[in-house]
Amino acid sequence: MLRNRATFGTRFGFYMAAIGSAFGLGTLWRFPYVTGVNGGGAFVLLFVFFSAAIALPVLISELMLGKITRQNILGALSWKPWVTGRRWRWIGRLGVAASFVVLSYYTVVSGWVIHFVVQGIMGRFTDANTNPELVIDKLLTRGGLQILLASVHLIAATSIVARGVQNGIEKSAKIFMPILFVIMIFLLVHSLFLPGAYEALRFLFYPDFSKLTTTAVIQALGHALFTLSLGFGAMIAYGSYLKPEIHLPSEALVVASIDTLLSLCAGMLIFPIVFTAHVDSTTGPALLFKTLPVLFGQLPLGYWVAIAFFVCLYFAALSSSVALFEGLVAYLMDERKMKRASAAYSIATITFLLALVSAFSSSLFKNIKVGERGLLEVIDQGIINWTIPVVTLGIIIFMGVKVPDDMKKEEFVDAKSLITVKLYPTWLATVKYLVPFLLVGLLLLQLGIAIANDL
Ligand code: PHE
């Protein structure tokens, strides 16, 4: 059953690729924006809780499914030794569809980042005569420019993916991830010295449950899954490139902890600026792009810091796009027997067409709104609050009922480490009972709210 499949070259390479997948626009762009919209503290606390109680066990499960079967999401869900028939494959199809949609608006937002690199080079954020907060507003009204930028991004992502796992993904992640971490810490220190820092920390870490709405609970869950790239099959594909000797629980723990920590850092970086420059915390998807440029204007060497930051942010966006892309490529290669390069080009074409919707959401389609929310935000939240929890539920039930326990145990337990022996029953119970129970409960709650709002 084990075909000759490419693998990650080194353990460090896998870490960088998995962290590169997890750490992207979700962490730096989406986390602050949804935290702002959902009122801060209580939302953040729930996000951390869901990351530990749901996302981490699911991450181990997705990687495990990939590692054992060496298949893409659909192949894993119809793996012969465990299942007969193709009943479970619809979960995989849903994951594939969600990947296309997310990749399309992710591509558009990555295009925004490219625009900010160019604006940084032109000195827009350090020039006293321009208002850096307006750069994003102007861009949003220009759908044509957004689609052009998105195309540049798609070409970059396609050329990496077409070259394959080791050549493309590992190499680019190894270089840019560490640089981005260093810049983030530098900015974080500066941000924490701003006058609004105290208010920001209070906003982020003082949970005021009276502000917590039921939709915020679901958003926290959806985001905890999204930020770890779960519910798409992307981590199943990455798991399938793991060498047999890699030990899953510890790898997953490292990836999840780093990503959660970085999300919190992103919050601590952005919100002091929000409260110092009096930016509206409920701004939505433009939040990151409205706040950071304000900080660059005040920093020593701000011109260079701005460029370096957006270049690195771009690479974070690129490595996540590549991960989304890779899940789809694995699917087309395994299931449709396509060659890697033609799979990559087909995906790029479909993504481009879908990206038109998001790129024009603030211009041509600006009148299509749900409440206050524009089309891009509606698509973003629709996929992340509905599709991802449903796909995750499917995967986790499959893991619980179809994958034999002794196989799970073999992957989880490392004879040399006593702690894995002790933790195994807890993880198994979490996967079999706690996670499905919480997911079903939260999905039903969300459905109830949706129905009540419609009545
Ligand atoms: N986790 C990535 C982020 O936080 C997004 C992503 C989702 C990447 C699914 C790959 C697959 O930006």
Boltz pocket constraint, residues with backbone or C-beta under 6 A from the ligand:
constraints:
  - pocket:
      binder: B
      contacts: [[A, 21], [A, 22], [A, 23], [A, 24], [A, 25], [A, 26], [A, 27], [A, 225], [A, 226], [A, 227], [A, 228], [A, 229], [A, 230], [A, 232], [A, 234], [A, 320], [A, 321], [A, 323], [A, 324]]
      max_distance: 6.0
